[in-house]
Amino acid sequence: MSEVAIIGGGVIGCAVAWELARRGARPVVIDRLGDVGHGSTSASCGIVRRFYSTPTMTAMAEEGARIWADWGNHLGLGGPGKEPMLARFERPGMLFIPPAVDERIEGIVEHMRAIGVRVELLGADEIAARFPFLDTSSHWPIRQPDDEDFFEETERRICGAVFEPDAGYVVSPMLATQNLREVGERDGVRFLLGHAVEEVRRHEKGRRFELVFSDGSRRSFDVLLNASGPHSSVFNRKVGCELPIETRALRREVCAVETPTGSDGRPLGVPVVGDLDSGIYLRPEGGGRDLVVGSLDPECDTMEWIDDPDDWQMGVSEKIFERQILRLMKRMPTVEKGRLRGIAGLYDVTPLDWNPVLDRTQVPGYYVAIGTSGSSFKTAPVVGALVAQLIEACEGGRNHDADPVRATLPRTNFEVDLSFFSRLRGAHTSSGTVLG
Ligand SMILES: Cc1cc2nc3c(=O)[nH]c(=O)nc-3n(C[C@H](O)[C@H](O)[C@H](O)COP(=O)(O)OP(=O)(O)OC[C@H]3O[C@@H](n4cnc5c(N)ncnc54)[C@H](O)[C@@H]3O)c2cc1C
């Protein structure tokens, strides 16, 4: 295969590049920033869980989890006498609290078990016994803090939770991406960093794409992959390729608070929590000293869609910080608010169903790995392998729209039909949130 230009040195672009190089292609990762992993990947919470609405995403998440658990071997880094700085997969477990433990939830749990995920269904009493610092009251429906019923006392309890003992988070997503750069360089990927693509010219004859950079320099390629994260729709416009499926940038804030201490004076052993009953998710940070808290976008909150991913408020706000911490305090009453801390970042969302778009396009030689919808860090190594196979097959003449590429995930033995990620698809079953 000829040279492939990958626009975006985030975790997705770097994962695809390495997999392409392993297949003998000559990828060039292009990023306008000075190093890889400095875009939206740098804001990622890196949570790795398998609980998703569809068997395909659950299987990809499990495949990803097995890779993160074996990261050094997967990359072929390390070995006797070598101690590379590697991203770590911390596994305190994850508790997922749905509004109801119904047939749909039980179906997902059954599928998780079928592909080998350790998972338990816990009742409210079991949750209280295992995690005594969590209040098991139900706060549904979720409200804004200025709603007069926000602090209403309730006798109702959550109906239970799904617990994944092997779930956790990777520290840090940026380091994981830099690990991918290291093995990419080792195996033939080239990196053109500090290069912003301003314009893309398409040619009928000769090489198909000419990239014009902000310093006026130019490079031509036959194959182009859009892995530009929250800039995905901006870049599609540069190529003159409107997709039938929309991707949009969504602003997020993730706050930080100190983890409350137990009777021994040490920070409590808090698992990752995805709490649809309170509208928040959280995970430990800094060795457990802090908790980071994000939003699960309850209906009462306003979504901050961003039209221009180069023009948005990068600082965190007192208003969102307070809302998130107050919601957390209902679930974990010993938390104290503390000072304003956190980061803001952008998701690249597919509003249709919050699943990625990994596909060819109607422009020959132009591919997309976009719409990662706030939850594709965990699956990035798997996405890398699938997109590399897709590009290889299509450049080899396969009509993926009519005859979709299929690939068996080596660790879970699950066959992924890549039409699942097609730009031409109808909406998949989804929570319509970052949970997928
Ligand atoms: C706050 C937050 C929390 C998250 N938490 C989780 C989580 O817990 N678990 C999980 O699995 N996922 C999570 N995610 C999602 C996950 O991090 C993303 O899906 C993933 O990092 C996206 O990677 P990417 O490579 O597509 O994008 P990016 O990392 O944004 O990379 C795209 C790159 O493209 C470059 N670029 C754009 N335009 C151009 C151009 N014209 N020329 C050159 N370069 C260009 C940018 O500089 C950028 O570096 C979270 C995301 C955010 C924002």
The ligand as a Gaussian input file, in Angstrom:
#p B3LYP/6-31G(d) Opt

LIG

0 1
 C      -13.152000      14.869000      28.984000
 C      -13.070000      13.543000      28.272000
 C      -13.170000      12.370000      29.017000
 C      -13.119000      11.129000      28.352000
 N      -13.152000       9.982000      29.089000
 C      -13.064000       8.780000      28.472000
 C      -13.055000       7.591000      29.240000
 O      -13.129000       7.629000      30.450000
 N      -12.949000       6.394000      28.574000
 C      -12.864000       6.330000      27.211000
 O      -12.785000       5.218000      26.673000
 N      -12.857000       7.451000      26.454000
 C      -12.946000       8.675000      27.062000
 N      -12.932000       9.822000      26.328000
 C      -12.919000       9.713000      24.879000
 C      -11.552000       9.453000      24.303000
 O      -10.575000      10.099000      25.050000
 C      -11.580000       9.917000      22.851000
 O      -12.545000       9.139000      22.168000
 C      -10.220000       9.754000      22.173000
 O       -9.171000      10.279000      22.962000
 C      -10.260000      10.485000      20.831000
 O       -8.992000      10.396000      20.254000
 P       -8.746000      10.988000      18.812000
 O       -7.404000      10.523000      18.412000
 O       -9.911000      10.676000      17.936000
 O       -8.809000      12.589000      19.001000
 P       -7.726000      13.630000      19.534000
 O       -6.968000      13.138000      20.693000
 O       -8.466000      14.914000      19.715000
 O       -6.708000      13.777000      18.330000
 C       -7.010000      14.497000      17.157000
 C       -5.799000      15.300000      16.768000
 O       -6.044000      15.882000      15.497000
 C       -5.301000      17.070000      15.420000
 N       -5.826000      17.895000      14.346000
 C       -7.092000      18.339000      14.192000
 N       -7.214000      19.063000      13.058000
 C       -6.003000      19.060000      12.464000
 C       -5.483000      19.647000      11.261000
 N       -6.244000      20.381000      10.431000
 N       -4.165000      19.472000      10.984000
 C       -3.361000      18.736000      11.807000
 N       -3.800000      18.179000      12.961000
 C       -5.115000      18.323000      13.275000
 C       -5.454000      17.662000      16.817000
 O       -4.402000      18.557000      17.129000
 C       -5.475000      16.432000      17.716000
 O       -4.229000      16.193000      18.341000
 C      -12.964000      11.074000      26.946000
 C      -12.833000      12.271000      26.212000
 C      -12.865000      13.485000      26.865000
 C      -12.730000      14.752000      26.069000

